[in-house]
Amino acid sequence: MDSVARVGLGVLVHHSGRVLMLRRSNVHGDGALSAPGGHIDKGESLEQCAEREVFEETGVTIGNIRFFAVTNDIFEAEGKHYVTIWMSADYERGTAFVAAPEESSEVGWFDAAELPQPLFVPFRNLISGKHYPLDAIQGALRFGHR
């Protein structure tokens, strides 16, 4: 396992009661579905990172970006440890597509009650209640966090 934990960022993008997800490909968690996200660039705010990552991965523009949770994510098989900062955002415009084929193979909008499997470890931790603060996810799970 890496000697230090890294910081990642995930973004739940809400649109008409659904959330934007992608299938990871050629990166750790290969084959799993998750929300768009990635690493925070040096000097970048959390909101800037969320906006950049969503657009780079899906071509979608977001707004009303806000923090709502943190997960502590251990990837046993890959020997990785991440602390993931979760942001919530509203869809503004654009048609979702696989904009980063080197990182994902599928992009789509999904209902919370019908999430495809398998889920990426940080996303699975988020929706299963393994997050901080403990009550942060209540509204976000309904994909209408404000």
C-alpha positions in Angstrom: 0.0 0.0 0.0 1.2 3.6 -0.7 2.7 5.2 2.3 0.4 8.2 2.1 -3.3 8.8 1.3 -4.0 10.9 -1.8 -6.9 13.4 -2.2 -9.5 12.9 -4.9 -12.7 14.7 -5.7 -16.1 13.3 -6.9 -19.0 15.2 -8.2 -22.7 14.2 -8.1 -24.3 16.1 -11.0 -28.1 16.3 -10.6 -30.5 16.6 -13.6 -34.2 15.8 -13.6 -33.9 13.5 -10.6 -31.0 11.6 -12.0 -27.2 11.6 -11.5 -24.4 11.6 -14.0 -22.2 8.5 -13.9 -19.4 7.0 -15.9 -17.8 3.6 -16.2 -14.1 3.7 -15.4 -11.7 2.3 -17.9 -7.9 1.9 -17.9 -7.6 3.4 -14.4 -7.9 2.0 -10.9 -11.4 0.8 -10.4 -11.5 -0.4 -14.0 -15.1 -1.4 -14.9 -16.7 0.2 -11.9 -19.3 3.0 -12.2 -18.8 6.3 -10.4 -19.5 10.0 -10.6 -17.1 12.2 -12.6 -14.1 13.3 -10.6 -10.3 13.1 -10.3 -7.4 14.9 -8.7 -7.3 18.5 -7.6 -4.7 20.5 -9.5 -2.2 22.7 -7.5 -3.8 26.0 -6.8 -7.3 24.9 -7.9 -10.4 25.5 -5.7 -12.7 22.5 -5.1 -15.4 24.2 -7.2 -12.9 24.7 -10.1 -11.8 21.1 -9.9 -15.4 19.9 -9.9 -16.3 22.1 -12.9 -13.1 21.0 -14.8 -13.3 17.3 -14.1 -17.0 17.0 -15.1 -16.4 18.9 -18.4 -13.2 17.1 -19.2 -14.8 13.7 -18.6 -18.4 14.2 -19.9 -18.6 17.5 -21.8 -21.3 18.7 -19.4 -21.3 22.2 -17.8 -22.3 22.4 -14.2 -23.3 25.2 -11.7 -24.4 25.7 -8.1 -21.4 23.6 -7.0 -21.2 22.9 -3.3 -19.4 20.6 -0.8 -21.4 17.9 1.1 -19.2 15.0 2.2 -15.9 13.2 2.5 -15.2 9.5 2.3 -12.1 7.5 3.4 -11.5 5.0 0.6 -9.1 2.1 0.8 -8.4 0.1 -2.4 -7.0 -3.2 -1.0 -6.3 -4.9 -4.3 -4.6 -1.8 -5.8 -2.7 -0.8 -2.6 -4.1 2.7 -2.7 -5.7 4.9 -0.1 -7.7 8.0 -1.1 -9.7 10.6 0.9 -12.4 11.7 -1.5 -14.0 15.1 -1.3 -17.6 15.0 -2.6 -19.2 17.9 -4.3 -22.8 18.3 -5.5 -23.7 20.3 -8.6 -26.6 21.0 -10.9 -26.6 20.3 -14.6 -26.5 23.5 -16.7 -26.0 22.4 -20.3 -24.4 20.0 -22.7 -25.0 16.4 -23.9 -23.1 13.9 -21.9 -20.6 11.8 -23.8 -17.3 9.9 -23.2 -15.0 12.9 -23.5 -12.0 11.1 -21.9 -11.9 7.6 -23.6 -8.6 6.9 -21.9 -10.4 7.0 -18.5 -13.9 5.9 -19.2 -16.0 3.8 -21.6 -19.6 4.8 -20.9 -21.4 7.9 -19.6 -25.1 8.2 -18.7 -27.8 9.6 -16.4 -29.1 7.1 -13.7 -31.8 7.1 -11.2 -30.7 6.6 -7.6 -32.9 3.5 -7.2 -31.5 1.8 -10.3 -27.7 2.4 -10.1 -25.7 0.0 -12.2 -23.1 -2.3 -10.7 -20.3 -2.6 -9.7 -19.8 0.8 -8.0 -16.4 2.4 -7.6 -15.2 2.2 -3.9 -15.6 5.9 -3.1 -19.1 6.1 -4.6 -20.1 2.8 -2.8 -18.8 4.2 0.5 -20.7 7.5 -0.1 -24.1 5.9 -0.7 -23.7 3.2 2.0 -23.2 5.9 4.7 -19.5 5.6 5.2 -18.9 9.4 5.0 -18.3 12.5 7.0 -20.3 14.4 8.2 -22.6 11.5 9.0 -25.8 13.3 8.1 -24.6 15.0 4.9 -25.9 12.5 2.4 -29.6 12.5 3.4 -30.8 15.0 0.7 -28.0 14.1 -1.8 -29.0 10.5 -2.1 -32.3 11.7 -3.5 -30.2 13.7 -6.0 -31.7 17.0 -5.0 -29.1 18.2 -2.5 -29.3 22.0 -1.9 
